[in-house]
Amino acid sequence: MSEAWLTTEEVTELTDCSRRSLQCSRLAEMGIPFQPNYAGRPLVERSAVLRHKERALKKSGKPNWDAIRAAQPT
């Protein structure tokens, strides 16, 4: 298999599931693009996972001002 795609083991670890149908569901919930092959195995590009991880890090780096304001006494 190419290094451009996650291995079966990596997809299982990423989704915390070994059933292919649930892997597809969890990848969709996480917003990670994939393409199921003929056997139903989700094919996930390694670069897509890296981009998803970078986006998650960027989102978590910003303070939630609404939550901070709500927690302050009035």
Backbone torsions as a table, in degrees:
resi	resn	phi	psi	omega
1	MET	NA	150.6	-177.8
2	SER	-74.5	152.0	175.5
3	GLU	-72.0	-10.4	178.8
4	ALA	-73.1	-20.9	-177.0
5	TRP	-111.9	147.5	173.6
6	LEU	-68.6	147.3	175.5
7	THR	-75.7	167.4	176.8
8	THR	-57.6	-42.3	179.7
9	GLU	-64.4	-39.1	179.6
10	GLU	-66.7	-39.6	177.8
11	VAL	-65.6	-40.2	177.5
12	THR	-62.2	-43.5	179.0
13	GLU	-66.9	-41.8	-179.2
14	LEU	-62.3	-42.9	-176.3
15	THR	-92.4	-12.6	-176.6
16	ASP	58.4	38.8	-178.0
17	CYS	-153.0	142.0	-179.6
18	SER	-100.4	-19.0	178.3
19	ARG	-76.9	130.0	-175.6
20	ARG	-60.6	-40.0	-178.5
21	SER	-64.5	-39.8	178.4
22	LEU	-72.3	-33.3	175.9
23	GLN	-59.7	-44.9	179.0
24	CYS	-61.7	-42.8	179.4
25	SER	-62.8	-45.0	-178.1
26	ARG	-68.7	-37.7	176.6
27	LEU	-61.9	-41.9	178.7
28	ALA	-63.6	-42.0	178.4
29	GLU	-62.1	-36.2	-179.6
30	MET	-79.3	-9.7	-179.5
31	GLY	77.5	22.6	179.3
32	ILE	-96.7	120.2	-178.6
33	PRO	-68.1	143.3	178.5
34	PHE	-152.9	167.2	176.5
35	GLN	-136.0	117.4	178.1
36	PRO	-70.2	137.7	176.9
37	ASN	-83.5	-174.5	-175.8
38	TYR	-59.6	-32.8	-179.2
39	ALA	-85.6	-3.1	179.3
40	GLY	94.3	-0.3	178.6
41	ARG	-74.1	128.1	179.7
42	PRO	-74.3	125.5	175.7
43	LEU	-94.9	121.4	-175.3
44	VAL	-122.4	124.1	176.6
45	GLU	-71.9	134.1	179.3
46	ARG	-57.9	-39.7	-178.6
47	SER	-64.8	-31.2	178.6
48	ALA	-66.1	-39.1	179.1
49	VAL	-68.4	-40.2	179.0
50	LEU	-64.7	-40.9	177.7
51	ARG	-64.6	-41.7	178.9
52	HIS	-61.8	-42.0	-179.8
53	LYS	-64.8	-41.7	178.7
54	GLU	-63.8	-41.6	179.4
55	ARG	-63.4	-40.0	179.7
56	ALA	-65.2	-38.9	178.3
57	LEU	-66.6	-39.9	179.3
58	LYS	-65.9	-40.3	-179.9
59	LYS	-65.1	-39.8	-176.6
60	SER	-75.9	-13.6	-178.5
61	GLY	-80.0	-9.1	-178.7
62	LYS	-98.9	137.3	177.4
63	PRO	-70.7	149.2	176.1
64	ASN	-91.9	91.3	-174.2
65	TRP	-62.6	-36.1	179.4
66	ASP	-62.6	-40.5	179.1
67	ALA	-68.8	-37.5	178.8
68	ILE	-65.7	-45.8	179.1
69	ARG	-62.7	-39.8	-179.2
70	ALA	-66.5	-29.4	-177.1
71	ALA	-83.3	-17.0	-178.7
72	GLN	-77.2	140.0	177.4
73	PRO	-68.6	145.4	-179.2
74	THR	-95.1	NA	NA
